[in-house]
Amino acid sequence: MMNTRSFAIAALLAALAPAITRAQALTIDEAIRSAWTGNQGLRASAAQVEAARAEAARARDARLPSLSLAARGVRTDEPMMAFGLKLDQGKIAAADFDPARLNDPDAIGGLGGSATISMPLFMGGRLLAGQRAAGAAAAAEAADHSRRRMEVAAAVVEAYFGAQVAQEGVRHAEDLVSHAVETERFVRERNAQGLALEADLARASAFRAGAEAERAAAVQRRATARSALALLAGDESAAAELSTPVSALPASSAPAGDAPPERSDLVAARRRRDAAEQAAVAARGSLLPAIFAQASAEAMRTPDLDQGTEWISLGVLARWDLSVADLDAKRAASARARAAGEALAWRTREAAREVAEGERAIETADARVRAAEEAVSASVSARTLREARHRQGLLPLTDVLDAEAGLAGARALLLASRLEARVARARLALALDLPIEGLMP
């Protein structure tokens, strides 16, 4: 029976070996770059930047001449149109001035076409303001995209090291289960010899069951952390070996001078304010008249195309459209400009607070890491000593279980503190718009 079981285990390990060897090492730099290139949210953001730039080009080109082409076919017996159509075709004769024919003409048909070039001369400033507004909006979208890339990088840092810490938590949970099982076995043997109480055996069994429950929770946390990393950095990262240790903190990316670069989200907010202000200028310009220069070439032929005329027209057109709706649009644009200005001021204050909070978070996390490392070291020693003295009959079981629980708590604190120390540095870099893990979009 044992040989059969051993053979089955060996066969299972042989089957799993290729999957194990396929696990590739993944550094934090590689995970961030993978997210930058493959994340669908960032690809959507890049498409928005492309669309905004196309809109800016469209607004810029609105000041250029436009060409309109038209073709028409007509057949009519309406007196004025029939006479004019004959005139356009060059078919007017003396008989066409007969009052009877003028008042009741025969139906006449024709084919014609035209080409018209129109160029704005004065639009009340709305075209130039619209161009500036669209350009500012495109710049804001590009700055937002840069900010989104940095936010994704910070999220990858949290997911990457969160998965790594979760994996370490599973190992700690398995170690706790192993010791709990061994303690339960030892107490059970002592109980069978009459050297341990039933209450001690029940405590040992309860502790072992609690350790197994914690291991199951640790496995679930690992799966959740891995799925978060896969969502950001791609499915390949789900089974990769995370080779950058959480304890190896990155070098500080603080600027050499006192003034860090302006954050990309603040740049975006500033450009949105500029766009809103220019949109308000364009709305005011819509209340002014528009003047165009226009040149057109037209032709009208008979249906069989054997007779017709061509002519050219040159002119300057003025148009002034006024409505209550335009006044409402002007007020709305002015309100949006004020809102964009207030949003910029608020975001600036938020950014300053995020920097201060990030610096405090790093100081706190580093202090917690130092304290947790000391607690783990002391807890390992306490567990070893208490287990040995319990086996010698010099300490009660409760002391051993307390030592196990103390070590588990110290390890959990250390893992959480190391993760927070790493994430806090990424958040501060994000708050300062500095490279995250040495990488910049």
C-alpha positions in Angstrom: 0.0 0.0 0.0 2.8 2.4 0.9 4.6 1.7 -2.3 1.5 2.4 -4.4 0.9 5.7 -2.5 4.6 6.7 -3.0 4.3 5.9 -6.7 1.2 8.0 -7.0 2.8 11.0 -5.2 5.9 10.7 -7.5 3.7 10.6 -10.6 1.8 13.7 -9.4 5.0 15.6 -8.8 6.3 14.6 -12.2 3.2 15.9 -13.8 3.4 19.2 -11.9 7.1 19.6 -12.6 6.7 21.3 -16.0 4.2 23.8 -14.6 6.6 24.5 -11.7 9.5 25.1 -14.1 7.5 27.3 -16.3 7.0 29.9 -13.5 9.1 32.9 -14.6 10.7 35.4 -12.3 9.0 38.8 -12.4 10.7 41.9 -11.0 8.7 44.9 -9.9 10.1 46.9 -12.8 8.9 44.3 -15.3 5.5 44.2 -13.7 5.1 48.0 -13.9 6.2 48.1 -17.6 3.9 45.2 -18.4 1.0 47.2 -16.9 2.0 50.3 -18.9 1.9 48.4 -22.2 -0.9 45.9 -21.7 -3.4 47.4 -19.3 -6.7 48.0 -21.0 -7.6 51.0 -18.9 -4.4 52.8 -20.0 -5.0 51.8 -23.6 -8.4 53.5 -23.4 -6.8 56.5 -21.8 -4.2 56.7 -24.7 -7.1 56.6 -27.1 -8.7 59.5 -25.3 -5.5 61.5 -25.7 -5.5 60.7 -29.4 -9.1 61.9 -29.8 -8.4 65.1 -27.9 -5.4 65.9 -30.1 -7.5 65.3 -33.2 -10.2 67.7 -31.8 -7.4 70.3 -31.3 -6.3 69.8 -34.9 -9.9 70.2 -36.0 -10.3 73.5 -34.1 -7.0 74.8 -35.6 -8.1 73.9 -39.1 -11.4 75.7 -38.7 -9.7 78.9 -39.6 -8.6 77.6 -43.0 -10.7 78.0 -46.2 -13.4 75.4 -46.8 -14.5 73.9 -50.1 -18.1 73.0 -50.9 -19.1 70.9 -53.9 -22.7 70.6 -55.1 -24.5 69.0 -58.0 -28.2 69.3 -58.9 -30.7 68.1 -61.4 -33.9 70.0 -61.9 -37.1 70.0 -64.0 -39.7 72.7 -63.5 -42.5 74.8 -65.1 -42.6 77.5 -62.4 -42.4 80.7 -64.5 -39.5 82.5 -62.8 -37.4 79.3 -62.4 -38.1 78.2 -65.9 -37.0 81.5 -67.3 -33.9 81.7 -65.1 -33.0 78.1 -66.0 -33.1 78.9 -69.7 -31.0 82.0 -69.0 -28.4 79.9 -67.1 -28.3 77.5 -70.0 -27.8 80.2 -72.6 -31.0 79.3 -74.4 -32.9 82.6 -74.2 -34.5 83.7 -77.5 -36.8 86.6 -78.5 -39.8 84.3 -78.5 -39.1 83.6 -74.8 -40.3 87.2 -74.0 -43.7 86.5 -75.3 -46.0 87.2 -72.3 -47.9 83.9 -72.9 -44.8 81.9 -72.7 -43.5 83.8 -69.7 -46.7 83.3 -67.8 -47.2 79.7 -68.8 -43.8 78.1 -69.8 -43.3 74.6 -70.8 -41.4 72.4 -68.3 -37.7 72.6 -68.6 -34.9 70.5 -67.1 -31.2 71.0 -66.5 -28.1 69.6 -64.8 -25.7 71.8 -62.9 -22.8 71.9 -60.4 -20.9 74.3 -58.3 -17.7 74.7 -56.3 -17.5 77.2 -53.5 -14.5 78.3 -51.4 -15.4 80.1 -48.2 -13.0 81.6 -45.7 -13.8 83.3 -42.4 -12.5 86.8 -42.1 -14.0 87.8 -38.7 -15.8 85.5 -36.2 -15.8 87.6 -33.1 -12.7 85.8 -31.8 -14.6 82.5 -31.4 -12.4 80.5 -33.8 -9.1 81.5 -32.1 -10.5 81.0 -28.7 -11.9 77.6 -29.7 -8.5 76.6 -31.0 -6.9 77.6 -27.7 -9.6 75.8 -25.7 -9.2 72.6 -27.7 -5.4 72.7 -27.5 -5.6 73.2 -23.7 -8.1 70.3 -23.4 -5.7 68.1 -25.4 -2.8 69.0 -23.1 -5.0 68.3 -20.1 -5.9 64.9 -21.4 -2.2 64.1 -22.1 -1.3 65.1 -18.5 -4.2 63.0 -17.2 -2.9 60.1 -19.1 0.6 60.5 -17.6 -1.0 60.7 -14.2 -3.0 57.5 -14.8 0.2 55.7 -15.8 1.8 56.7 -12.5 -1.3 55.7 -10.5 -1.2 52.3 -12.2 2.5 52.0 -11.3 1.6 52.8 -7.6 -1.2 50.2 -7.8 1.1 47.6 -9.2 3.6 48.2 -6.4 0.8 47.6 -3.9 -0.5 44.5 -5.7 2.9 43.1 -6.4 4.2 43.3 -2.8 0.8 42.5 -1.4 0.9 39.2 -3.3 4.4 38.6 -2.1 3.5 39.4 1.5 0.4 37.1 1.1 2.6 34.3 0.0 4.9 34.8 3.0 1.7 34.8 5.2 0.8 31.4 3.8 4.3 30.1 4.7 3.9 31.5 8.2 0.4 29.9 8.5 1.8 26.6 7.4 4.6 26.8 10.0 2.0 27.6 12.7 -0.1 24.6 11.6 3.0 22.3 11.6 3.8 23.4 15.2 0.2 23.1 16.3 -0.1 19.6 14.9 3.1 18.6 16.6 2.0 20.1 19.9 -1.4 18.3 19.7 0.4 15.0 19.0 2.7 15.5 22.0 -0.1 16.4 24.3 -2.2 13.5 23.1 0.7 11.1 23.9 1.1 12.6 27.3 -2.7 12.4 27.9 -2.6 8.7 27.0 0.2 8.2 29.6 -1.9 10.1 32.2 0.6 13.0 32.2 -1.7 15.6 30.6 -5.2 16.7 31.3 -8.1 16.3 28.9 -8.4 20.1 29.1 -4.9 20.5 27.8 -5.7 18.1 24.9 -8.8 20.1 24.1 -6.8 23.3 24.1 -4.2 21.9 21.8 -6.8 20.6 19.4 -8.6 23.9 19.4 -5.4 25.8 18.7 -4.6 23.4 15.8 -8.0 23.9 14.3 -7.7 27.7 14.6 -4.3 27.5 12.9 -5.8 25.5 10.1 -8.6 28.1 9.7 -6.0 30.9 9.6 -4.1 28.9 6.9 -7.2 28.7 4.8 -7.7 32.5 5.2 -4.1 33.1 4.2 -4.5 31.0 1.1 -7.6 33.0 0.1 -5.7 36.3 0.7 -2.9 35.1 -1.5 -5.4 34.3 -4.3 -7.0 37.7 -4.0 -3.7 39.5 -4.1 -2.5 37.5 -7.1 -5.8 38.2 -9.0 -5.3 42.0 -8.3 -1.8 41.8 -9.7 -3.0 39.9 -12.8 -5.7 42.5 -13.4 -3.0 45.2 -13.5 0.0 43.6 -15.0 -1.4 40.8 -17.1 -2.4 37.2 -16.6 1.2 36.0 -16.9 1.9 37.6 -13.6 -0.6 35.5 -11.8 1.8 32.5 -11.5 5.1 34.3 -11.8 7.8 34.2 -9.1 7.9 37.7 -7.6 11.7 38.2 -7.3 11.9 41.7 -5.9 11.9 41.4 -2.1 9.6 43.7 -0.2 12.2 44.4 2.4 14.7 45.8 -0.2 13.4 49.4 -0.2 14.0 51.5 -3.3 16.3 54.4 -3.3 14.8 57.8 -2.6 13.8 59.7 -5.7 13.5 63.1 -4.0 14.5 66.0 -6.1 17.9 67.6 -5.7 16.4 71.1 -5.2 13.6 72.3 -3.0 11.0 72.5 -5.7 9.7 69.2 -7.1 8.2 69.2 -10.6 4.6 70.2 -10.9 2.3 67.2 -10.6 0.7 66.0 -13.9 -2.8 66.1 -12.4 -2.2 69.7 -11.4 -1.0 70.4 -14.9 -4.2 68.8 -16.2 -6.4 70.9 -13.8 -4.6 74.1 -14.9 -5.0 73.3 -18.6 -8.7 72.5 -18.0 -9.1 75.9 -16.4 -7.4 77.5 -19.4 -9.7 75.5 -21.8 -12.8 76.6 -19.8 -11.7 80.3 -19.9 -11.1 80.1 -23.6 -14.5 78.4 -24.1 -16.1 81.4 -22.3 -14.3 83.7 -24.7 -15.6 81.7 -27.6 -19.2 81.9 -26.2 -18.9 85.7 -26.0 -17.7 85.8 -29.6 -20.8 83.9 -30.7 -22.8 87.0 -29.9 -20.8 89.0 -32.5 -21.4 89.0 -36.3 -19.4 86.7 -38.6 -17.9 87.8 -41.9 -16.8 85.5 -44.7 -15.1 85.8 -48.1 -16.6 83.6 -50.7 -15.7 82.6 -54.3 -17.8 80.1 -56.3 -17.8 78.7 -59.8 -21.1 77.3 -61.2 -22.4 75.7 -64.4 -25.8 74.8 -65.7 -26.3 72.5 -68.7 -29.3 71.1 -70.7 -30.2 67.5 -69.9 -28.3 66.2 -72.9 -25.3 68.4 -71.9 -24.9 70.0 -75.3 -25.7 73.5 -74.3 -25.1 75.6 -71.1 -23.1 78.4 -69.4 -20.6 78.8 -66.6 -20.1 81.8 -64.3 -18.0 82.9 -61.3 -19.1 84.8 -58.2 -17.0 86.7 -55.7 -18.4 88.3 -52.5 -18.1 89.1 -48.9 -20.9 87.9 -46.6 -21.9 89.1 -43.2 -24.1 87.1 -40.9 -25.3 87.9 -37.4 -27.3 85.3 -35.5 -28.7 86.4 -32.2 -30.8 84.3 -29.8 -31.6 84.0 -26.1 -29.9 80.5 -26.2 -26.6 82.2 -27.0 -26.8 84.4 -23.9 -27.5 81.3 -21.8 -24.6 79.5 -23.4 -22.3 82.5 -22.5 -23.4 82.3 -18.8 -22.9 78.6 -18.7 -19.4 78.9 -20.2 -18.5 81.6 -17.6 -19.7 79.4 -14.8 -17.7 76.4 -16.1 -14.6 78.6 -16.1 -15.2 79.6 -12.5 -15.7 76.0 -11.6 -12.5 74.9 -13.3 -10.6 77.6 -11.4 -12.0 76.5 -8.0 -11.2 72.8 -8.9 -7.6 73.7 -9.5 -7.3 75.5 -6.2 -8.9 72.6 -4.4 -6.7 70.0 -6.1 -3.6 72.1 -5.3 -4.5 72.0 -1.6 -5.2 68.2 -1.8 -1.8 67.7 -3.4 0.1 69.5 -0.6 -1.7 67.4 2.0 -0.9 64.2 0.2 2.8 65.0 0.3 2.7 65.6 4.0 0.7 62.5 4.7 3.1 60.4 2.5 6.1 61.6 4.5 4.4 60.7 7.8 3.3 57.3 6.5 6.9 56.4 5.6 8.2 57.5 9.1 5.5 55.4 10.8 6.0 52.4 8.6 9.7 52.3 9.1 9.3 52.6 12.9 6.8 49.7 12.8 9.1 47.6 10.7 12.0 48.0 13.2 9.7 47.2 16.1 8.1 44.2 14.4 11.6 42.7 13.5 12.5 42.9 17.1 9.2 41.4 18.1 9.7 38.5 15.7 13.2 37.7 16.9 12.1 37.7 20.5 9.0 35.7 19.7 11.0 32.9 17.9 13.3 32.6 20.9 10.4 32.6 23.3 8.6 29.8 21.4 11.7 27.7 21.2 12.4 28.0 24.9 8.8 27.4 25.9 8.5 24.3 23.7 11.6 22.8 25.2 10.6 23.5 28.8 7.1 22.3 28.2 8.5 19.0 26.9 10.5 18.8 30.1 7.4 19.3 32.1 8.5 22.6 33.4 5.9 24.9 31.8 2.1 24.5 31.2 0.6 24.1 27.7 -0.9 27.6 27.8 2.6 29.1 27.8 3.5 27.3 24.6 0.2 28.3 22.9 0.7 31.9 24.0 4.2 31.8 22.5 2.8 30.4 19.2 0.1 33.1 19.1 2.6 35.8 20.0 4.9 34.7 17.1 2.0 34.6 14.7 1.0 38.2 15.6 4.6 39.5 15.4 5.0 37.9 12.0 1.8 39.4 10.7 2.8 42.8 12.0 6.2 42.6 10.3 4.6 41.6 7.0 2.0 44.3 7.1 4.6 46.9 8.1 7.0 46.0 5.3 4.2 46.2 2.8 3.2 49.6 4.2 6.8 50.8 4.1 7.1 49.9 0.4 3.6 51.2 -0.6 4.1 54.4 1.4 7.2 55.2 -0.7 5.3 54.6 -3.9 2.5 56.9 -2.7 4.9 59.7 -1.8 6.6 59.4 -5.2 3.1 59.7 -6.7 2.3 62.7 -4.6 5.5 64.4 -5.7 5.2 63.2 -9.3 8.6 61.5 -9.0 9.7 58.1 -10.4 8.0 55.1 -8.8 10.4 52.3 -8.2 12.8 54.3 -10.3 10.5 54.3 -13.3 8.8 57.3 -14.9 6.1 57.2 -17.7 
